[in-house]
Amino acid sequence: MNNEKQMPLTLLDACTLLARETVSLLEGFDQIPDSAVSLRSALALVNSERDLGGGSLLAWVDAEMENTKHFAETGERTESLVKLKTPLKRKTSPGAAESIGQKSFVQMCV
């Protein structure tokens, strides 16, 4: 890849990717994967140190986590705040979500 054509990634850009990946881990599951909790914690840490647009990224992740909890309790799906295109087919086992989510985040950052 030609370095001259690369654009620098800002902290807000990186946190937006982090929030997107966190939310994508929640789609299609009735429980919150540990990796999503870890990514949310990282986002909260950065948000506590730097202004990331008034906490809207963290609010988005929290709302989607609440939607996942609601689905687990009631079986009712709630429409996501943002429709994400998911290039990978999700498997139904929680362990599969963990490994798929970690791979896709790494691929996004490379």
C-alpha positions as a printed NumPy array, in Angstrom:
array([[  0.   ,   0.   ,   0.   ],
       [  1.285,   3.451,  -0.897],
       [  1.797,   5.516,   2.275],
       [  1.299,   8.759,   0.344],
       [ -2.368,   7.899,  -0.234],
       [ -3.129,   7.029,   3.383],
       [ -5.122,   9.398,   5.54 ],
       [ -4.374,   9.668,   9.241],
       [ -6.892,   8.077,  11.574],
       [ -8.157,  10.521,  14.183],
       [ -9.133,   9.486,  17.693],
       [-12.778,  10.076,  16.821],
       [-12.414,   7.88 ,  13.708],
       [-10.847,   5.09 ,  15.77 ],
       [-13.56 ,   5.331,  18.428],
       [-16.261,   5.292,  15.763],
       [-14.778,   2.04 ,  14.435],
       [-14.623,   0.703,  17.992],
       [-18.284,   1.573,  18.605],
       [-19.332,   0.078,  15.266],
       [-17.51 ,  -3.156,  15.995],
       [-19.024,  -3.333,  19.479],
       [-22.541,  -2.947,  18.081],
       [-21.875,  -5.465,  15.309],
       [-20.988,  -8.074,  17.948],
       [-24.488,  -7.725,  19.402],
       [-26.445,  -8.351,  16.209],
       [-28.352, -11.611,  16.124],
       [-27.605, -12.731,  19.662],
       [-29.636, -12.859,  22.84 ],
       [-26.673, -12.232,  25.117],
       [-23.861,  -9.713,  25.217],
       [-20.495, -11.283,  24.325],
       [-17.594, -10.608,  26.689],
       [-15.663,  -9.022,  23.838],
       [-18.446,  -6.437,  23.369],
       [-18.257,  -5.573,  27.073],
       [-14.476,  -5.165,  26.789],
       [-14.755,  -2.937,  23.724],
       [-17.444,  -0.845,  25.433],
       [-15.141,  -0.422,  28.451],
       [-12.312,   0.765,  26.198],
       [-14.635,   3.259,  24.542],
       [-15.823,   4.517,  27.941],
       [-12.225,   4.97 ,  29.069],
       [-11.335,   7.061,  26.03 ],
       [-14.593,   8.99 ,  26.368],
       [-13.769,   9.864,  29.976],
       [-10.42 ,  11.354,  28.92 ],
       [-11.385,  13.045,  25.653],
       [-14.498,  14.7  ,  24.279],
       [-15.917,  12.406,  21.608],
       [-18.912,  14.434,  20.544],
       [-20.788,  14.531,  23.828],
       [-20.74 ,  10.796,  24.417],
       [-22.969,   9.909,  21.469],
       [-20.865,   6.86 ,  20.518],
       [-21.078,   5.49 ,  24.042],
       [-24.82 ,   6.232,  24.15 ],
       [-25.258,   4.307,  20.877],
       [-23.405,   1.264,  22.234],
       [-25.353,   1.409,  25.512],
       [-28.685,   1.629,  23.67 ],
       [-27.823,  -1.39 ,  21.527],
       [-26.751,  -3.352,  24.611],
       [-30.1  ,  -2.527,  26.209],
       [-31.833,  -3.755,  23.043],
       [-29.929,  -7.039,  23.335],
       [-30.948,  -7.399,  26.992],
       [-34.563,  -6.626,  26.071],
       [-34.497,  -9.346,  23.407],
       [-33.073, -11.849,  25.914],
       [-35.822, -11.067,  28.421],
       [-38.829, -10.787,  26.108],
       [-37.92 , -12.394,  22.791],
       [-38.936,  -9.147,  21.053],
       [-36.457,  -7.686,  18.604],
       [-35.945,  -3.951,  18.723],
       [-34.875,  -2.124,  15.595],
       [-31.222,  -1.106,  15.721],
       [-30.485,   2.603,  15.749],
       [-28.106,   2.158,  12.807],
       [-28.323,  -0.628,  10.222],
       [-24.887,  -2.16 ,   9.801],
       [-23.847,  -4.214,   6.817],
       [-22.289,  -7.4  ,   8.135],
       [-19.965,  -9.068,   5.649],
       [-19.547, -12.204,   7.75 ],
       [-22.264, -14.746,   8.327],
       [-22.866, -15.026,  12.059],
       [-23.036, -18.403,  13.744],
       [-25.439, -18.956,  16.612],
       [-23.002, -20.063,  19.286],
       [-21.672, -17.333,  21.626],
       [-18.098, -18.616,  21.221],
       [-18.349, -18.141,  17.481],
       [-19.398, -14.526,  17.968],
       [-16.339, -13.869,  20.098],
       [-13.876, -15.207,  17.535],
       [-15.619, -13.669,  14.509],
       [-15.867, -10.261,  16.193],
       [-12.217, -10.208,  17.185],
       [-11.094, -11.149,  13.687],
       [-13.231,  -8.521,  11.98 ],
       [-12.013,  -5.754,  14.306],
       [ -8.403,  -6.663,  13.629],
       [ -9.086,  -6.705,   9.894],
       [-10.687,  -3.252,  10.102],
       [ -7.654,  -1.813,  11.868],
       [ -5.023,  -3.208,   9.504]])
